[in-house]
Amino acid sequence: MSLDRYIAICNPLRYMTVMKKNTCFKLALGTWVASFMIPVPHTVLLSELNFCESHTLNHFFCDVTALLKISCSNTHTIETLTYIVGSAVTFMSFLLIIISYVKIASSILRIKSKGGRQKAFSTCVSHITVVVLFFGSLFATYVRPTSTYSMREVKISSLSYIALAPLCNPIIYCLKNTEFKNVLRRTKDMR
């Protein structure tokens, strides 16, 4: 989405030539492939763990950290892998988004009219809000040593990136939609 906003704001005349269906398909396919391939080493390592204590997870889904807490095997390798891969994937994704938004901001600041700047910034604010919610809770969950995990904190931060960001996404984007705003105004006027 940040690439889409970057092209739309920084190269608006090239938007249709850059963001073709083929390009969007390749971006989506790359995301799906990475999403399935990145967890493979974790899955292999997790399948080799022994669980001699309770087989009940203190979590609302089968999360790596919850599995590591109930394992009686040496989990150092998978903890290290989780930290390294989690940090790399999270920071690289976040860095690419930040770079695109720095370029977008510098392009917006060169717009002469105040109304044009305001419209351009408003198209990005909703995406930035969701990015901050998602990455903030993701950092809090996975980018820290496992020894510092409190299962209560992990559950709360997991809930944030699994439920809160996707829940806020349509709400944030609806509030930008002119038709939605008009319906809200009409509803308010009817009262």
C-alpha positions as CSV (number, residue, x, y, z in Angstrom):
1,M,0.0,0.0,0.0
2,S,2.9,2.4,0.7
3,L,4.2,1.7,-2.8
4,D,0.8,2.5,-4.2
5,R,0.6,5.8,-2.3
6,Y,4.2,6.5,-3.3
7,I,3.5,6.1,-7.0
8,A,0.2,7.9,-6.8
9,I,1.7,11.0,-5.1
10,C,5.3,11.1,-6.3
11,N,4.7,9.9,-9.9
12,P,1.0,10.5,-10.6
13,L,1.3,10.6,-14.3
14,R,3.1,7.2,-14.4
15,Y,0.7,5.5,-12.0
16,M,-1.3,3.6,-14.7
17,T,1.9,2.4,-16.4
18,V,3.6,1.3,-13.2
19,M,0.7,-0.2,-11.2
20,K,-0.7,-2.5,-13.9
21,K,-2.6,-5.6,-13.0
22,N,0.6,-7.7,-13.7
23,T,2.6,-5.6,-11.2
24,C,-0.1,-5.9,-8.6
25,F,-0.3,-9.6,-9.1
26,K,3.5,-10.0,-8.7
27,L,3.4,-7.9,-5.5
28,A,0.6,-10.0,-4.1
29,L,2.2,-13.3,-5.2
30,G,5.5,-12.2,-3.7
31,T,3.8,-11.4,-0.4
32,W,2.0,-14.7,-0.3
33,V,5.1,-16.8,-1.2
34,A,7.1,-15.0,1.5
35,S,4.3,-15.4,4.0
36,F,4.3,-19.2,3.5
37,M,8.1,-19.7,3.2
38,I,9.3,-17.6,6.1
39,P,7.6,-19.8,8.8
40,V,8.9,-23.1,7.3
41,P,12.1,-23.3,9.4
42,H,10.0,-22.5,12.6
43,T,7.6,-25.2,11.7
44,V,10.3,-27.8,11.2
45,L,12.0,-26.8,14.5
46,L,8.7,-26.7,16.4
47,S,7.8,-30.2,15.2
48,E,11.0,-31.6,16.9
49,L,10.2,-30.1,20.3
50,N,9.2,-32.3,23.2
51,F,6.3,-31.3,25.4
52,C,6.5,-33.0,28.8
53,E,4.5,-30.5,30.9
54,S,0.9,-29.4,30.3
55,H,-0.3,-29.6,26.7
56,T,-2.6,-26.6,27.3
57,L,-1.5,-23.4,25.7
58,N,-1.8,-20.2,27.7
59,H,-2.9,-18.3,24.5
60,F,-5.8,-17.9,22.2
61,F,-4.0,-19.3,19.2
62,C,-1.0,-21.6,18.6
63,D,1.8,-19.0,18.8
64,V,5.5,-19.8,18.8
65,T,6.1,-18.1,22.2
66,A,3.3,-20.1,23.8
67,L,4.7,-23.4,22.5
68,L,8.2,-22.5,23.7
69,K,6.9,-21.9,27.2
70,I,5.5,-25.4,27.5
71,S,8.3,-27.2,25.9
72,C,10.9,-29.1,28.0
73,S,13.4,-29.3,25.1
74,N,16.2,-26.8,24.5
75,T,14.5,-24.0,22.7
76,H,17.5,-21.7,22.2
77,T,17.8,-22.4,18.5
78,I,14.2,-21.6,17.7
79,E,14.2,-18.6,20.0
80,T,17.3,-17.2,18.2
81,L,15.7,-18.0,14.8
82,T,12.4,-16.3,15.8
83,Y,14.3,-13.2,17.0
84,I,16.5,-12.9,13.9
85,V,13.8,-13.7,11.4
86,G,11.2,-11.6,13.2
87,S,13.5,-8.7,13.5
88,A,14.7,-8.9,9.9
89,V,11.2,-9.3,8.4
90,T,9.6,-6.7,10.6
91,F,12.4,-4.1,10.4
92,M,12.8,-4.5,6.6
93,S,9.1,-4.2,6.0
94,F,8.8,-1.2,8.3
95,L,11.9,0.4,6.8
96,L,10.6,0.1,3.3
97,I,7.3,1.7,4.4
98,I,9.1,4.5,6.2
99,I,11.4,5.2,3.2
100,S,8.3,5.4,0.9
101,Y,6.6,7.8,3.3
102,V,9.6,10.0,3.7
103,K,9.7,10.3,-0.1
104,I,6.0,10.9,-0.1
105,A,6.3,13.6,2.6
106,S,9.1,15.4,0.7
107,S,6.9,15.3,-2.5
108,I,3.9,16.6,-0.7
109,L,5.8,19.5,0.9
110,R,6.8,20.6,-2.6
111,I,3.1,21.0,-3.5
112,K,2.4,24.7,-3.8
113,S,-1.3,24.8,-2.7
114,K,-2.3,24.2,0.9
115,G,-5.4,22.3,-0.3
116,G,-3.3,20.0,-2.5
117,R,-0.9,19.3,0.4
118,Q,-3.8,18.6,2.8
119,K,-5.5,16.2,0.3
120,A,-2.2,14.4,-0.4
121,F,-1.5,14.0,3.4
122,S,-5.0,12.8,4.1
123,T,-4.6,9.9,1.6
124,C,-1.6,8.7,3.7
125,V,-2.8,9.3,7.3
126,S,-5.1,6.3,7.4
127,H,-2.5,3.9,6.1
128,I,0.1,5.3,8.5
129,T,-2.3,4.8,11.4
130,V,-2.8,1.1,10.6
131,V,0.9,0.6,10.0
132,V,1.8,2.1,13.4
133,L,-0.9,0.0,15.1
134,F,0.3,-3.2,13.4
135,F,4.0,-2.8,13.6
136,G,3.9,-1.4,17.1
137,S,2.2,-4.5,18.5
138,L,4.3,-6.8,16.3
139,F,7.5,-5.3,17.7
140,A,6.2,-5.7,21.2
141,T,5.3,-9.3,20.6
142,Y,8.2,-10.8,18.6
143,V,11.2,-8.5,18.6
144,R,12.5,-9.1,22.1
145,P,14.2,-12.0,24.0
146,T,11.8,-14.8,24.9
147,S,13.0,-14.8,28.5
148,T,11.2,-11.4,29.0
149,Y,7.9,-12.7,27.7
150,S,4.9,-12.4,30.0
151,M,2.1,-14.5,28.5
152,R,-0.4,-11.9,29.5
153,E,1.5,-9.2,27.6
154,V,2.0,-11.5,24.6
155,K,-1.7,-12.2,24.4
156,I,-2.6,-8.6,24.5
157,S,0.0,-7.5,21.9
158,S,-1.0,-10.5,19.7
159,L,-4.6,-9.5,19.9
160,S,-3.6,-6.0,18.9
161,Y,-2.0,-7.0,15.6
162,I,-4.3,-9.9,14.9
163,A,-7.6,-8.1,15.6
164,L,-7.2,-4.4,16.3
165,A,-5.3,-3.4,13.1
166,P,-7.7,-5.3,10.8
167,L,-10.7,-4.0,12.7
168,C,-9.5,-0.4,12.5
169,N,-8.6,-0.7,8.8
170,P,-12.2,-0.6,7.4
171,I,-13.3,2.0,10.0
172,I,-10.4,4.3,9.2
173,Y,-10.9,4.0,5.4
174,C,-14.7,4.4,5.7
175,L,-14.2,7.7,7.6
176,K,-12.3,9.0,4.6
177,N,-15.1,8.0,2.1
178,T,-17.2,10.9,1.1
179,E,-20.3,8.8,0.6
180,F,-20.0,7.4,4.1
181,K,-19.5,10.9,5.5
182,N,-22.7,12.0,3.7
183,V,-24.7,9.1,5.1
184,L,-23.4,9.9,8.7
185,R,-24.4,13.6,8.2
186,R,-27.9,12.6,7.0
187,T,-28.3,10.2,9.9
188,K,-27.2,12.9,12.3
189,D,-29.6,15.4,10.7
190,M,-32.5,12.9,11.1
191,R,-32.1,12.9,14.8
